[in-house]
């Protein structure tokens, strides 16, 4: 679960402006790829950005959570020690052929039960 900012991080980490929560989450974008640990920042605007580490300057990706659907897939831990899995469905662009108007599902999991 994302920890409230500030959080004890490496001295080189300088939270970006407007960050309300940050911390590590497991991310799975594609079923063929495994889970990857990423550092996330949630901004006041609803933008969720992720990085390989807290000191990385450029985001590897971002999700605008406004208009997204968040589904809880599991509570508690799984056999691999990931907690509280959920999926984020992003809306499809107007006119696209995406099924049910959903474009992509990001799957995230917490690193701890806290």
KOLROPA-691944 format. One record per atom (N, C-alpha, C): residue number from 0; x, y, z; residue in one letter. Coordinates in Angstrom, 1 decimal. Example, Ala and Ser with C-alpha at 12.3 -4.5 7.8 and 13.67 -1.06 7.14 Angstrom:
- 0/13.2/-5.7/7.8/A
- 0/12.3/-4.5/7.8/A
- 0/13.2/-3.3/7.8/A
- 1/12.8/-2.2/7.1/S
- 1/13.7/-1.1/7.1/S
- 1/12.9/0.0/7.9/S
***
This chain:
- 0/0.9/-1.2/0.0/X
- 0/0.0/0.0/0.0/X
- 0/0.9/1.2/0.0/X
- 1/0.5/2.2/-0.8/X
- 1/1.3/3.4/-0.8/X
- 1/1.4/4.1/0.5/X
- 2/2.5/4.5/0.9/X
- 2/2.7/5.2/2.2/X
- 2/2.5/6.7/2.0/X
- 3/2.0/7.4/3.1/X
- 3/1.8/8.8/3.0/X
- 3/3.1/9.5/2.8/X
- 4/3.2/10.5/2.0/X
- 4/4.5/11.3/1.9/X
- 4/4.6/12.1/3.2/X
- 5/5.7/12.4/3.8/X
- 5/7.0/11.8/3.4/X
- 5/7.2/10.4/4.0/X
- 6/8.2/9.7/3.4/X
- 6/8.5/8.4/3.8/X
- 6/10.1/8.4/3.7/X
- 7/10.7/7.6/4.6/X
- 7/12.1/7.5/4.6/X
- 7/12.6/6.8/3.4/X
- 8/13.3/7.6/2.6/X
- 8/13.8/7.1/1.3/X
- 8/15.3/7.5/1.2/X
- 9/15.9/7.0/0.1/X
- 9/17.3/7.4/-0.1/X
- 9/17.4/9.0/-0.1/X
- 10/18.6/9.4/0.4/X
- 10/18.8/10.9/0.5/X
- 10/18.6/11.6/-0.9/X
- 11/18.9/10.9/-2.0/X
- 11/18.8/11.5/-3.3/X
- 11/17.4/11.7/-3.7/X
- 12/16.4/11.0/-3.1/X
- 12/15.0/11.2/-3.5/X
- 12/14.5/12.5/-3.1/X
- 13/13.9/13.2/-4.1/X
- 13/13.3/14.5/-3.8/X
- 13/11.9/14.4/-4.4/X
- 14/10.9/14.3/-3.6/X
- 14/9.5/14.1/-4.1/X
- 14/9.1/15.2/-5.0/X
- 15/8.5/14.9/-6.1/X
- 15/8.0/15.9/-7.0/X
- 15/6.9/16.7/-6.5/X
- 16/6.6/17.8/-7.0/X
- 16/5.6/18.7/-6.6/X
- 16/4.2/18.0/-6.7/X
- 17/3.4/18.1/-5.7/X
- 17/2.0/17.6/-5.8/X
- 17/1.8/16.2/-5.4/X
- 18/2.9/15.5/-5.0/X
- 18/2.8/14.1/-4.6/X
- 18/2.2/14.0/-3.2/X
- 19/1.1/13.2/-3.2/X
- 19/0.4/13.0/-1.9/X
- 19/0.7/11.6/-1.3/X
- 20/1.1/10.7/-2.1/X
- 20/1.5/9.3/-1.6/X
- 20/2.6/8.8/-2.5/X
- 21/3.5/8.0/-1.9/X
- 21/4.5/7.3/-2.8/X
- 21/5.0/6.1/-2.1/X
- 22/5.5/5.1/-2.9/X
- 22/6.0/3.9/-2.3/X
- 22/6.1/2.8/-3.4/X
- 23/6.6/1.6/-3.0/X
- 23/6.8/0.5/-3.9/X
- 23/5.5/-0.3/-4.0/X
- 24/5.2/-0.7/-5.3/X
- 24/4.1/-1.6/-5.6/X
- 24/4.7/-2.6/-6.6/X
- 25/4.1/-3.8/-6.7/X
- 25/4.3/-4.7/-7.7/X
- 25/3.4/-4.4/-8.9/X
- 26/3.9/-4.4/-10.1/X
- 26/3.2/-4.0/-11.3/X
- 26/3.3/-5.2/-12.3/X
- 27/2.1/-5.5/-12.9/X
- 27/2.1/-6.5/-14.0/X
- 27/1.2/-6.0/-15.1/X
- 28/1.9/-5.7/-16.2/X
- 28/1.2/-5.0/-17.3/X
- 28/0.7/-6.1/-18.3/X
- 29/1.4/-7.1/-18.5/X
- 29/1.1/-8.1/-19.5/X
- 29/1.1/-9.5/-18.9/X
- 30/0.2/-10.4/-19.2/X
- 30/0.1/-11.7/-18.6/X
- 30/1.4/-12.5/-18.9/X
- 31/2.0/-12.2/-20.1/X
- 31/3.2/-13.0/-20.5/X
- 31/4.4/-12.6/-19.7/X
- 32/4.4/-11.4/-19.2/X
- 32/5.5/-10.9/-18.4/X
- 32/5.3/-11.1/-16.9/X
- 33/6.3/-11.2/-16.2/X
- 33/6.2/-11.4/-14.7/X
- 33/5.9/-10.0/-14.0/X
- 34/5.8/-10.2/-12.7/X
- 34/5.6/-9.0/-11.9/X
- 34/7.0/-8.2/-11.7/X
- 35/6.9/-6.9/-11.7/X
- 35/8.0/-6.1/-11.5/X
- 35/7.8/-5.1/-10.4/X
- 36/8.8/-4.9/-9.6/X
- 36/8.7/-4.0/-8.5/X
- 36/9.0/-2.6/-9.0/X
- 37/8.1/-1.7/-8.8/X
- 37/8.2/-0.3/-9.3/X
- 37/7.9/0.7/-8.1/X
- 38/8.5/1.9/-8.2/X
- 38/8.3/2.9/-7.3/X
- 38/7.2/3.8/-7.9/X
- 39/6.1/4.1/-7.1/X
- 39/4.9/4.8/-7.6/X
- 39/4.8/6.1/-6.8/X
- 40/4.3/7.1/-7.5/X
- 40/3.9/8.4/-6.9/X
- 40/2.5/8.7/-7.4/X
- 41/1.6/9.0/-6.4/X
- 41/0.3/9.5/-6.6/X
- 41/0.2/11.0/-6.5/X
- 42/-0.2/11.7/-7.5/X
- 42/-0.3/13.1/-7.5/X
- 42/-1.7/13.6/-7.1/X
- 43/-1.8/14.8/-6.6/X
- 43/-3.1/15.4/-6.3/X
- 43/-4.0/15.4/-7.4/X
- 44/-3.5/15.5/-8.6/X
- 44/-4.3/15.6/-9.8/X
- 44/-5.0/14.2/-10.2/X
- 45/-4.6/13.1/-9.5/X
- 45/-5.1/11.8/-9.9/X
- 45/-4.1/11.0/-10.8/X
- 46/-3.0/11.6/-11.1/X
- 46/-2.0/11.0/-12.0/X
- 46/-1.1/10.0/-11.1/X
- 47/-1.0/8.8/-11.5/X
- 47/-0.2/7.8/-10.9/X
- 47/1.0/7.5/-11.8/X
- 48/2.2/7.9/-11.3/X
- 48/3.5/7.7/-12.1/X
- 48/4.3/6.6/-11.5/X
- 49/5.0/5.9/-12.4/X
- 49/5.9/4.8/-11.8/X
- 49/7.3/4.9/-12.4/X
- 50/8.2/4.5/-11.6/X
- 50/9.6/4.6/-11.9/X
- 50/10.3/3.2/-11.5/X
- 51/11.5/3.0/-11.9/X
- 51/12.2/1.8/-11.5/X
- 51/12.7/2.0/-10.0/X
- 52/13.1/3.3/-9.7/X
- 52/13.5/3.5/-8.3/X
- 52/13.2/5.0/-7.9/X
- 53/13.2/5.3/-6.6/X
- 53/12.9/6.7/-6.2/X
- 53/13.8/7.8/-6.8/X
- 54/15.0/7.4/-7.2/X
- 54/15.9/8.4/-7.7/X
- 54/15.9/8.6/-9.2/X
- 55/15.1/7.8/-9.9/X
- 55/15.0/7.9/-11.3/X
- 55/14.3/9.3/-11.6/X
- 56/14.8/10.0/-12.6/X
- 56/14.2/11.3/-12.9/X
- 56/13.0/11.3/-13.8/X
- 57/13.0/10.4/-14.8/X
- 57/11.9/10.3/-15.7/X
- 57/11.0/9.1/-15.4/X
- 58/9.7/9.3/-15.4/X
- 58/8.7/8.3/-15.2/X
- 58/8.8/7.2/-16.3/X
- 59/8.7/6.0/-16.0/X
- 59/8.6/4.9/-16.9/X
- 59/7.2/4.8/-17.6/X
- 60/6.3/5.3/-16.8/X
- 60/4.9/5.3/-17.3/X
- 60/4.0/6.1/-16.4/X
- 61/2.8/6.3/-16.8/X
- 61/1.8/7.0/-15.9/X
- 61/0.4/6.6/-16.3/X
- 62/-0.4/6.7/-15.3/X
- 62/-1.9/6.4/-15.5/X
- 62/-2.7/7.6/-15.0/X
- 63/-3.6/8.1/-15.7/X
- 63/-4.5/9.1/-15.2/X
- 63/-5.7/8.4/-14.6/X
- 64/-5.8/8.4/-13.3/X
- 64/-6.8/7.5/-12.7/X
- 64/-8.2/8.1/-12.8/X
- 65/-8.3/9.4/-13.2/X
- 65/-9.7/9.9/-13.5/X
- 65/-10.3/9.2/-14.6/X
- 66/-11.5/8.6/-14.4/X
- 66/-12.1/7.9/-15.5/X
- 66/-11.8/6.4/-15.5/X
- 67/-10.9/6.0/-14.7/X
- 67/-10.5/4.5/-14.6/X
- 67/-11.4/3.8/-13.6/X
- 68/-11.5/2.5/-13.8/X
- 68/-12.2/1.6/-12.9/X
- 68/-11.2/0.8/-12.2/X
- 69/-11.3/0.8/-10.8/X
- 69/-10.4/0.0/-10.0/X
- 69/-11.1/-1.1/-9.4/X
- 70/-10.6/-2.4/-9.7/X
- 70/-11.3/-3.6/-9.2/X
- 70/-10.3/-4.3/-8.2/X
- 71/-10.8/-4.7/-7.0/X
- 71/-10.1/-5.5/-6.1/X
- 71/-10.1/-6.9/-6.6/X
- 72/-9.0/-7.6/-6.8/X
- 72/-8.9/-8.9/-7.3/X
- 72/-8.6/-9.9/-6.1/X
- 73/-7.9/-9.5/-5.1/X
- 73/-7.6/-10.4/-4.0/X
- 73/-7.2/-9.5/-2.8/X
- 74/-7.6/-9.9/-1.6/X
- 74/-7.1/-9.4/-0.4/X
- 74/-6.3/-10.4/0.3/X
- 75/-5.4/-10.0/1.2/X
- 75/-4.5/-10.9/1.8/X
- 75/-3.3/-11.2/0.9/X
- 76/-2.5/-12.1/1.3/X
- 76/-1.3/-12.4/0.5/X
- 76/-1.5/-13.7/-0.4/X
- 77/-0.7/-13.7/-1.4/X
- 77/-0.7/-14.9/-2.3/X
- 77/0.6/-15.7/-2.0/X
- 78/0.8/-16.8/-2.7/X
- 78/1.9/-17.7/-2.4/X
- 78/3.3/-17.0/-2.7/X
- 79/3.3/-15.9/-3.4/X
- 79/4.5/-15.2/-3.7/X
- 79/4.8/-14.0/-2.8/X
- 80/3.9/-13.8/-1.8/X
- 80/4.1/-12.7/-0.8/X
- 80/3.6/-11.4/-1.3/X
- 81/2.7/-11.3/-2.3/X
- 81/2.1/-10.1/-2.8/X
- 81/0.8/-9.9/-2.1/X
- 82/0.4/-8.7/-1.7/X
- 82/-0.8/-8.5/-1.0/X
- 82/-1.7/-7.6/-1.7/X
- 83/-3.0/-7.8/-1.5/X
- 83/-4.0/-6.9/-1.9/X
- 83/-3.9/-6.6/-3.4/X
- 84/-4.1/-7.5/-4.3/X
- 84/-4.0/-7.3/-5.7/X
- 84/-5.3/-6.6/-6.2/X
- 85/-5.0/-5.6/-7.1/X
- 85/-6.2/-5.0/-7.8/X
- 85/-5.8/-4.7/-9.2/X
- 86/-6.8/-4.4/-10.0/X
- 86/-6.7/-4.1/-11.4/X
- 86/-7.2/-2.7/-11.7/X
- 87/-6.6/-2.0/-12.6/X
- 87/-7.0/-0.7/-13.0/X
- 87/-7.3/-0.8/-14.5/X
- 88/-8.6/-0.6/-14.9/X
- 88/-9.0/-0.6/-16.3/X
- 88/-9.1/0.9/-16.7/X
- 89/-8.4/1.1/-17.8/X
- 89/-8.3/2.5/-18.4/X
- 89/-9.4/2.6/-19.5/X
- 90/-10.0/3.7/-19.6/X
- 90/-11.0/3.9/-20.7/X
- 90/-10.4/3.9/-22.1/X
- 91/-11.1/3.3/-23.0/X
- 91/-10.6/3.3/-24.4/X
- 91/-10.9/4.6/-25.0/X
- 92/-10.0/5.0/-26.0/X
- 92/-10.3/6.3/-26.7/X
- 92/-11.6/6.2/-27.5/X
- 93/-12.3/7.3/-27.6/X
- 93/-13.5/7.3/-28.4/X
- 93/-13.2/6.8/-29.8/X
- 94/-14.1/5.9/-30.3/X
- 94/-14.0/5.4/-31.7/X
- 94/-13.1/4.1/-31.8/X
- 95/-12.5/3.7/-30.7/X
- 95/-11.7/2.5/-30.8/X
- 95/-12.5/1.2/-30.7/X
- 96/-11.9/0.1/-31.1/X
- 96/-12.6/-1.1/-31.1/X
- 96/-12.4/-1.9/-29.9/X
- 97/-11.9/-1.3/-28.8/X
- 97/-11.7/-2.0/-27.5/X
- 97/-13.0/-2.5/-27.0/X
- 98/-13.0/-3.8/-26.5/X
- 98/-14.1/-4.4/-25.9/X
- 98/-14.7/-3.7/-24.7/X
- 99/-16.0/-3.4/-24.8/X
- 99/-16.7/-2.7/-23.6/X
- 99/-16.1/-1.4/-23.3/X
- 100/-15.4/-0.7/-24.2/X
- 100/-14.8/0.6/-23.9/X
- 100/-13.7/0.6/-22.9/X
- 101/-13.1/-0.6/-22.7/X
- 101/-11.9/-0.7/-21.8/X
- 101/-10.7/-1.0/-22.6/X
- 102/-9.7/-0.2/-22.4/X
- 102/-8.5/-0.3/-23.2/X
- 102/-7.4/-1.3/-22.6/X
- 103/-7.1/-1.1/-21.4/X
- 103/-6.0/-1.8/-20.8/X
- 103/-6.3/-2.1/-19.3/X
- 104/-5.8/-3.2/-18.8/X
- 104/-5.9/-3.4/-17.4/X
- 104/-4.4/-3.5/-16.8/X
- 105/-4.2/-2.7/-15.9/X
- 105/-2.9/-2.7/-15.2/X
- 105/-3.2/-3.5/-13.9/X
- 106/-2.3/-4.4/-13.5/X
- 106/-2.5/-5.1/-12.3/X
- 106/-1.4/-4.7/-11.3/X
- 107/-1.8/-4.4/-10.1/X
- 107/-0.9/-3.9/-9.1/X
- 107/-1.1/-4.8/-7.8/X
- 108/0.0/-4.8/-7.0/X
- 108/-0.1/-5.5/-5.7/X
- 108/0.8/-4.8/-4.7/X
- 109/0.4/-4.8/-3.5/X
- 109/1.2/-4.2/-2.4/X
- 109/2.3/-5.1/-2.0/X
- 110/3.4/-4.5/-1.5/X
- 110/4.6/-5.2/-1.0/X
- 110/4.4/-5.8/0.4/X
- 111/3.4/-5.2/1.1/X
- 111/3.2/-5.7/2.5/X
- 111/1.7/-5.6/2.8/X
- 112/1.4/-6.1/4.0/X
- 112/-0.1/-6.0/4.4/X
- 112/-0.5/-4.7/5.0/X
- 113/0.5/-3.8/5.2/X
- 113/0.2/-2.5/5.9/X
- 113/-0.6/-1.6/5.0/X
***
